[in-house]
Amino acid sequence: MTRYRSLDWARRISLLIFGILVLAFAVRPGEAATQLAIKLNAASVDGNNSGTARLGMHVSMTATVAATANAPMTWSLQGAGTLTSAGLYAAPEEMPANPTVVITGTSVTAPSSSVSYTFTLVNAVPNIVGLSPAAVAGGGVTSQIGVYGSGFTPGSVVMVNGTAVPTTFVSYVQVNAKAVVNSTTNAPLAITVFNPAPVGGTSNSFSMPVTVPALKLNAASVDGNNSGTARMGMHVSMTATLSGTATTAINWTLQGAGTLSAAGLYTTPTEMPASSAVTITGTTTTSPIVSASYTFTIINAVPNIVGLSPAAALTGTTPFKFGVYGTGFVPGSVVHINGSAVTTTFVSDVQVNAQATLSASTAGPLAITVVNPAPGGGTSTGFAMQIANSSLKLNAAGSDGNNSALARLGMHLTLTATLAGTPTTAINWTLQGGGSISSAGLYSAPVTMPANSSATITGTTTSSPTLSATYTFTLINPTPAIEGFQPAVLTSTSNKLEVWGTVLVPGTTILVNGSPVVTTSVSSNEVSAIVPATAGQTTPLSVTLMNPAPGGGTSSAISVPVAVPGGVLVSPATLGTGTTTITITGANFSSASIVYVNGEAAPTTFVSASKLTASAFVAPWRTAAVPIGVGNSTAPTSTVSVPVVNTTAVTYDAAARFTTQAAFGPRPDIVQHIQQVGFTTFLNEQFAQPVSVYPTPTSTTPVDQPKIQFTLNAVTGNNLLRQRVAFAFEEFITAAMTNNASWQTGVPWQLMLENDAFGNFRDLMTDVTLSPTMGSWLNLGNNWAPTTPGVHPNQNYARELMQLFTMGPVQLNDDGSVVMGSNGAPTPTYDDATVIDLSRALTGWGLPAANGSTDSTWWGVNYGTPMIANDSQHDHGAKTLFDTVNLPAGQTIQEDLKSALDTVFNQPNVPPFVSKILIQHLVKSNPTPAYIERISHVFENDGTGVRGNLKAVVQAILLDPEARAGDSGSVQVADGHLQEPIIYFLSVMSALQTAPTNTMLVYAERGLAESIWQPDSVFSFYSPSFMIPATQINAPEFQIFDGNYAMQRSQILYNILRGSQSGFSNGYRTSSWMMQNFVSIPDLLDAVNHTFYHGTMPAGTISAIETFCATLPNAYTQQLEALYLALNSDTFQVSY
């Protein structure tokens, strides 16, 4: 046994050696292994090796290796989906970004042999297995349908009866759809799903039943609900419920006699039709297949008596005939007297006539009833008929004769009686109806027509109450008479004529030369009308009054004199803007004549009956012709149109808008000056203006008086652009007054910025750096070089000079966009080492003393002169700025200052940083990158090789196409900026030519987070990069604007306009250009539109203000409220 085991191991070793030798000869170093022939097969629903795979489905991979089918393979996948080790590929359910897939098969027996199969993912053909709900409502109702199955994609579309409907993709196995079922059918719906290319296709069809809601009708009549009958001459009210809910969306149709309204009110005929059967059908308006019907039978009504004629029966006559009046009568109706039928004649459904023989002994009253036969029918309630004695007769005498059966309003009837042919006055007179009757029988008709124009007078003998007679008549209108009129003479083309007279009625009409005019009833004795006349007319008018029927008539005529001014000619033949004295020639002028210019009364002087002079004002923005006419009261009677000559360099609107950028608002004289000379000339004039003047203070001058002087200079001064640019610098090169000393620190700071406003930015940097105001504010003054190793000088000014005043913290391109580093973050403009070395370069500058010495600690600071160089306190060591610029050791304090500021000034960030901020403060919060880039290039080179020329920069900002784009009234969403408090109130004051006389406005503005020369921090009042929360809108001024500040701004504005703000008066109401020349609310709002809004005030805002002001009691209040509403509007506060 042991021997055999030894042989077995020997054999194994031999075989191992043999295998190694075979491999050594088979694959020698440097030679490639032999590649086996492999053929892949991909089986899917589209066949073998189709080159596609449908989403959510499988592809089965097999391989034939060296003619051996289903050879063992190692499978790998490149692309979307999953692949099992057995080669079963499962496509994803949704289309990936890359639809290409590669499956590689590698032979297990020959790992170096592999082959790939590439295919494309395509949409599957969808398959529907179910719907939810199982059925949908018909009748035009929109239904939500859930479709369940497989193969759905985000592009799947549900088709209903072959038509695509709105579809929402949920998942591979569900899509939702909205479908409106046809309102004319309840046939099942055929539901399919269509998948788009690539490939895709249409699913199997799935049937969805359609259900129809139940409609029920109800018929309400005098016989109850759904009684099955309808009485002639009466109504049946139809209502409907749809699935238990009341609905009025029903189309009603009628089959049978009668009428049916759109609301379902059925009215029976007044006579029985040939067919008494009626069917009413109700159909829903949304679906003609949803309907219901109600069938009923027409039957006779129960008759009703409302009157008899005559009212009393005569006895002893053969026969006595009378009429019975009421409702519900039919051809078979029979009149009964005291329960007995009498001969009856049918007249209509409201009248039957009867006759009967009454003996002289018949006693009254008689009970009259009417009986209607079946079907339906019934007996009316009884109606009493009195017995009349035929021996008493009445006579009525009036303006229309005897017994005319008429009586005219406001006039009389005289009643008399005869008894058995003999006149008698022993009569008791009673009246039923309008008017009154005396005991003597004198009837007085009412002045106005009563609701019932019929009246009856009854005369009863005093000796026998049963012996009486009646006289029935109808009230009619009288004929009027004129007693007077006003005015005595008609002097306008439209005149209110008042006419008074007697027996006038509400319908009385004035006739002018025989033609009626629209007439207003003032009282029972006065009417009025607007009576036209023609310009120059002197022919009198014939005026009459006419009362309408019934009755009525026309009065005698009166002659009304006419003298209307006319034939108007105006000199000069054309008008310029502003005030012009004009001469009007014509006819019929009087001392009461008024010249109207553009519909408004103008100051007028009467010269003669054919000549007037007047003062005509034309607004500076007007180009259309001005209507000029003459009238004697409220409107011109004759008008001519006079052309306006208004040729200017720029429009008034454009000039007004320019003052919001180049000044402090639309001061009228400045606007009109710009209008005449144009933008460029105005800028050149402004560049030549000197700095502002601040009076020397006295011991009694208030501490904040310089701030009021700042306001006065801004509102009334001539160097407005210089002040505006200086104010812009103050808002980002910030320094605050020291100890609230506006005279000592604020005024020198203001004058320094004004002086440099049009100079070179490099000079401004020097002046700011050496300003004692800045030196105190940011600790540069007396910032000595430290003597202790490792201690650095104060870095406040050095850091803020770069971060806030000149270049900003991150690098910018010329268009203001941020330079991004390779790490995806903004690239900084400087590092801490530059801040430290820059602060070292600026050491040694001392605050000058007020007494001229260098001891400012004892004597106080003289803020009116630059800081003093103290070379002994300067750091003379070497410095490196921005890693590239070296300041050698041993330089003087002045040399280091110049080198340091030159280095900062020449940094590429300075032009876009400064340009953008100046644009934001002068023109708009959101300048486009192109706008910033254009100004940056001017900053870099003004065209003559000079860098930092502020005059050129300011001119380029203000004249840039983007700045002027809004001059025509066309603005974009990103244009303009919110007017900060100081600018806002200066704009209002400039336009209204009013200004404060004390410092209270300063404190009011301080309450709005902004006060001259007093920023809260070095970051100014607001950040130039502030974004409105939850938006991408860069709007710096909104940082100090919220609901509380909005209310305070509104209150201060209102107080200024009223003159109740401390330091203000309402004198502007009579002295300002705007209030003197634009008095009416439409004119005032027109001036506000062109002056404050430069022609962009929304028409809806104007209309709303005009409507509101019309409700106010007087012109003063109307003007105040119009200004307040217009200037408090957000469309004005955001200046474009």
DRENVO-375018 format. One record per residue (C-alpha): x, y, z. Coordinates in steps of 0.25 Angstrom, whole numbers, plus 5000, padded with zeros to 4 digits. Layout:
N
XYZ ...
This chain:
1136
500050005000 501150105004 501850064990 500650104982 500450234990 501950264987 501650244972 500450334972 501250444977 502350424968 501350424956 500750554961 502050624962 502450574948 501150634942 501350764949 502750774943 502150734929 501050844931 502150954934 502950914922 501750924913 501451064918 502851104917 502851064902 501451114900 501651254905 503051304905 503351444910 503051554900 502051474893 500451494893 499451384897 498651334886 497251404885 496051304885 494851334875 493651384884 492351424879 491251484888 489751474887 488851584893 487351534894 486251634897 484851664894 485351724881 486051604877 487551554876 488651664876 487551774873 488551884877 487451934887 486951904901 485651954906 485552024919 485151934931 485351804923 486451694921 487451654912 488051514913 489451504909 490151374904 491451344898 492051244888 493551214890 494251144880 492951084875 492551044889 491151094892 490751154905 492251154909 492551204923 492851354923 493151464933 492251584930 492451734932 491551854930 491951994926 490652084926 489352094933 488551974938 489051844945 489651714941 489651584948 490851484948 490051394939 489951504928 488551554931 488451704928 487351784935 487151924928 486752044937 485352084938 485652234935 486552284924 487952324929 488752444924 489552344915 488752244908 489852164902 490252034910 491451934907 491451794913 492751714912 492951564912 494251504916 494551354915 494651284928 495651184921 496351284914 496351414922 497151494911 496051464901 494851564902 493851634893 492751744895 491351774892 490851914891 489451954890 488552074893 487452094903 486052124898 484652144903 483852024905 482451994899 481652024911 480651924917 479351954925 478851854935 477851944943 477152084945 476752154957 475652194959 474952074952 473952174945 473852324943 472652424943 472052464930 471452594927 472652684924 473352664937 474852664938 475352534945 476752494951 477052354945 478252274951 478752174940 479552054945 480451964938 481951964933 482852034924 482452174927 483452284925 483452434928 482952464914 481852364914 480552424909 479152364913 478152354901 476652354904 475952304891 477152334883 477352484888 478552524897 478152574911 478952644922 479852544928 480752534940 481852434941 481852364955 482752244953 483152134944 481852064948 480852184949 480452314941 479352404945 478452474935 477252574935 476152554925 474852624922 473752524918 472952564906 471652624911 470852564900 471152414902 471252314913 472052214904 473252144911 474652214909 475752144902 477052174910 478452154904 479852204908 480752254897 482252254900 483152354891 484452324883 485452274884 484552154880 483452144890 482052124885 480652104889 480152014900 478951914900 477551984901 476851984914 475352014915 474752104926 473252114928 472552244929 471452274939 470352384938 469952454951 468452454955 467552574952 466252594960 465252704957 464252774967 462952844963 462352944973 460953004970 459753054978 459352904979 460652864986 461952794981 461852694969 460352694969 460252654955 459352774951 459552924948 458353024949 458053114937 458653254938 459553214949 461053174951 461853044954 463253064959 464252964955 465552934962 466552824961 467552734969 468752664963 469252554971 468452604983 469052744982 468252864977 468652924964 468153034955 469053004943 467852944936 467352964922 465852954922 464952914911 463452904909 462552814902 461152854902 460352984904 460853104913 462153174914 463453134922 464553234926 466053204926 465953194941 464953084941 463653174944 462453104936 461253194933 459953124929 459153174917 457953264921 456953174913 456953024912 457752964901 457352854892 458352764899 458352784914 459652694916 460952764918 462352714920 463552794925 464952744923 466152784930 467552764924 468852794931 469652914924 470952834924 470352704919 469152674909 469052534914 468752564928 467252604928 465952574935 464452604932 463152644939 461852624933 460552684938 459152724934 458552864932 457252884940 456353004942 456653104953 455853144965 455253284960 455553404968 454653534968 455353674970 454253764965 452953794959 452453894949 451553964952 451853944967 450353954971 449153884965 447953954960 446653894963 445353894955 446153894942 445953774932 446953724931 448153774940 449453754933 450853764940 452253724938 453053634948 454553654948 455653564954 456553444950 456353304946 455053314938 454853204927 453753194916 452953104926 452953204937 451553234943 451253354952 450353334964 449553444971 449253394985 449553254981 448653254969 449253244955 448953354945 449253364930 450753384928 451553424916 453053394916 453953504912 455353474916 456153404927 455953534935 454553574932 453153504931 451853584928 450553544935 449053594934 447853574944 446453634947 446453694961 445053734966 444853874973 444753804986 446153734985 446953764997 448453774997 449553754998 449553644988 450653524989 451353504975 452153384973 452753314961 452753164959 453753094950 453452944945 454352824945 455452784943 455952854955 455052984956 454353024969 453553144974 454153284977 453953364990 452753454990 452753594986 451753694991 450853774982 450053894987 448653934983 448654074976 447454164975 447354214961 446654344965 447954414970 448854474959 450154544960 450854644951 452354684951 452754814945 454254834942 455254894932 454954784922 453354804923 452254734930 452454584934 453654564925 454154454935 455454534936 456054624946 457354694944 458454694955 458454824964 457054864959 455654854963 454354784960 452954844965 452054734969 450554754969 449354664971 447854654966 446854564974 445754524965 446054634955 446154744966 447554804970 447854774984 449054814994 448654725005 449754625001 450854565009 452054554999 453154445001 454354414993 455054284989 456454314983 457454424982 457154574985 456054634995 454654674994 453954785003 452554775009 452054854998 452454764988 453754834983 454754734979 456254774979 457154684971 458554644977 459754714971 460554594968 459954464962 459554354972 459854214970 458454194966 457954294956 456454254958 455554324968 454154314972 453254414978 451954374985 450754464988 449854414999 448554485003 448554535017 447154485019 447354345014 448754275015 448254165006 447954264995 449354294988 450054314974 451454314970 452354384960 453654314956 454754384948 456254374944 457354474949 458154534937 459254634936 458854784935 459454884925 460554964931 460755114931 462155194932 462255304942 463755334941 465255284937 466655314940 467755354936 467155474929 468155454918 468855334912 470255364911 470955224908 470855114898 470355024910 469355094919 468655044931 467255104929 466255104942 464755124939 463755134949 462255124947 460955064952 460354914952 461754854948 461854704949 463054614950 462954594935 462954734931 463854764919 464454894914 464354924900 465355014893 464855064879 463854944880 464854834882 464954764896 466254774904 466654684916 465954744927 466154724942 464954744952 465354824963 464054844971 462554854968 462754994962 464154984956 464954914945 466254934939 467054884927 468354904920 468054994908 469055004897 469355124889 470455164878 471655244879 471255394875 469755364876 468855484879 467555424874 466555394886 466055264889 464555224889 464255144902 463055064906 462654954916 461954824913 461354734922 461254584918 460054494916 459054454921 458454594919 459654694919 459854804909 460754914905 460855054912 460955194905 462355224900 463355324906 464455394899 465855374906 466955474901 468355414897 469655484896 470755384895 472255424893 472755374879 473655394867 474955384876 476255414870 477555404878 478855484877 479955444876 479655324867 480655234874 481055214889 482355184895 482455124909 482355204922 481455324923 480955404911 479955524910 478955494899 477855584893 476555524889 475655594879 474155544877 472755584880 471755594892 472855614902 472555674915 473155704929 472755564933 473455494922 474655404925 475755354916 475955204918 477355144915 477354994914 476054994921 476555074933 476055214936 477255314933 477355454939 476555534929 476455684926 475155744919 475555844909 474255854901 473055774896 473955724885 475355714892 475955644904 477355624909 477855504918 479055444924 479255304918 480255204924 480755084916 481454974924 482954954919 482754814915 481554844907 481654824892 480154804888 479354924884 478555004895 477055024894 476755164897 475255214898 474355314905 473155294914 472355374924 472355274936 472855124936 473255084922 473755154909 472655174899 473655194887 474955124886 476155124877 477355044877 478655114878 479955044874 481155034884 482555054880 483454974890 484754954883 485854914894 487154844895 486454724903 485054704908 484554754921 484454604926 485854574922 486354704929 485554674941 486054534942 487554584940 487354674953 487154544961 488554494957 489354624955 488654704966 487754684978 486454674970 485554754960 485654894965 484854974954 485855074950 486954974948 486054874941 485654984931 487055024929 487554884926 486354874916 486854994909 488454974909 488454824909 489254724918 490654754913 490654904914 489954884928 491054794933 492154894928 491455004935 491454924948 492854874946 493255024947 492455054960 493255084973 493055004986 491955044995 491955155005 491655125020 491555255029 492555275040 491855235053 491555325065 491455285080 489955275078 489955185065 489255055068 490254935067 489454875056 489354995048 490354945037 489454835034 488354925031 489255005023 489654875015 488154865013 487955005008 489154994999 488554864993 487254934991 487555074987 489055064982 489655074968 490754974970 489854854971 490654754963 491854784972 491054764984 490354634979 491754574976 492354614989 491054544996 491354414988 492754414993 492254445007 491454315006 492654215004 493854295008 493254315022 493654405033 492754445045 492854585053 493654575065 492854605078 491654655069 492454775065 491854805051 492554935050 493954885054 493954755047 492754735037 492854865029 494354845026 494154705022 492954755013 493754865007 494954775004 494054664997 493454774989 494754834985 495254694980 493954654974 494454684960 495954674962 496754544962 496454424971 497854414974 497854554980 496554524987 497254404994 498354494999 497354595004 496554495011 497754425017 498254555023 496954605027 496854625043 495454585042 495854455036 497054445045 496154455057 495154365052 496054245048 497254275057 498254315047 498454445054 499654425064 499854285060 501354275063 502254165059 502354065071 503654055078 503353925084 503853805075 502653725070 501653835072 500953885060 500354025058 498854045058 498353985045 496954045044 497154145033 498054055025 497053945025 495854035022 496654115011 496753985003 495453915007 494454025007 495054145000 495754104988 495853954984 494953864992 495353724998 495353644986 495953654972 494953704961 494953704946 494753844939 493253814938 493153794953 493053644953 493853564963 495153494959 495053354964 496253274968 496653134964 495953084976 494653144972 494753254983 494853404980 496253454979 496653554991 497253684987 498153694999 498653615011 498953645025 500453665022 500053785013 499053845023 500253845033 501253905024 500254005019 499954045033 501454055035 501654145023 500554245028 501154265042 501554395048 500454485044 500054575055 498754645058 498954795056 498654875069 497554985069 498555095073 499555055062 500454975070 500654815069 500054795083 498654765079 498454685092 498454815100 497954915090 496954835082 496954795067 496954895056 496154815046 496254925035 497754885032 498354755028 499054675038 500554705041 501754615037 502554565049 503754495043 504254455056 503054375059 503054305045 503454165043 504654175033 504754025031 504553955018 503153915014 502553825003 501153844998 500353744990 501553654990 502053724978 502353874982 503553904991 503654034999 505154035002 505654065016 506054205019 504954285012 504454405018 503054415023 502554495011 503254395001 502554275008 501254345008 501354374993 501854234990 500854164998 499654244992 500254234978 500254084979 498854074984 498354164974 498954084962 498353954967 497453904956 496253884965 496154034968 495454074955 494353974955 494153984970 494054134970 493254144957 492154044962 491954114975 491854254968 490854194958 490054144970 489954274977 489754364965 488854274955 488454134959 488654024969 488853914958 489753964947 490053864936 491453804935 491653874922 491254014929 492253984940 493353944929 493154074921 493354164933 494554074938 495154104925 494954254926 495554244940 496754174935 496954274924 496154394921 496554404907 497854484910 498554374917 498154424931 497654324941 496654364952 496054484945 494754504953 494254614945 494254514933 493754404941 492554474946 492254534932 492354384926 491454334937 490354434935 490454434920 490554284918 489454224909 488954134921 488854264930 488054334919 487254214915 486054254924 485954394918 484854354909 484054284920 484454144917 485054074929 485453934932 485253854945 486653874950 486754024947 486754134958 486954134973 486154154985 486254304989 487054305003 486454395013 487354515011 487254504995 485654484996 485354605005 486354694997 485654654984 484354694990 484854824996 485554854983 484354834974 483354914984 484455024987 484355005002 485454995012 485554985027 485855095036 486355015048 487054885051 485854795054 485854735040 487254685044 486754605056 485554555047 486554495037 487454445048 486254365052 486254305039 487654245040 488354355032 488854485037 489854585030 491354555034 490954455045 490954305039 490754205050 492154135046 493154135035 492254045027 491354165025 489854165026 489754045017 490553945009 490653964994 490553814992 489253805001 488253704994 486753714997 486553585005 485953464998 486353534984 487553554975 487353704975 488453794979 487753904986 488753974996 487754075001 486753975005 487653935016 487154055024 485654045020 484653965027 483153975031 483554065043 484454155034 483354165023 482354215033 483254315038 483654365024 482154375021 481854455034 483054555031 482654575017 481254605021 481754705032 482554775022 481454785012 480554835023 481554935028 481454865042 482854805042 483654895051 484454995043 483554995031 482355075027 481255055016 481755175009 482155094997 480655074994 480555224989 482055254985 482555124978 482555114963 481754984963 480655034973 480555174966 480355114952 479654984954 478355004963 477354894959 477654754963 477754704949 478754814946 479554794959 479654644956 480154674942 481254764948 481554654958 481654554947 482554634939 483454694950 483554574960 483254454952 483854514939 482554464931 482554324937 481454344947 480454224945 479154264939 478454174950 479054254961 478654384955 477254344953 477154284967 477754414973 476754504965 475554414969 475954424984 476154574984 474854594978 474254554991 474954654999 474354785003 475254894998 476354924988 477454944999 477154805005 477054744991 478454804987 479054755000 478554614999 478854604984 480354644987 480454554999 479854434991 480754454979 482054474987 481754364997 481554264985 482554154984 482654184969 483254324973 484154274985 484854174976 485454284966 485654234952 
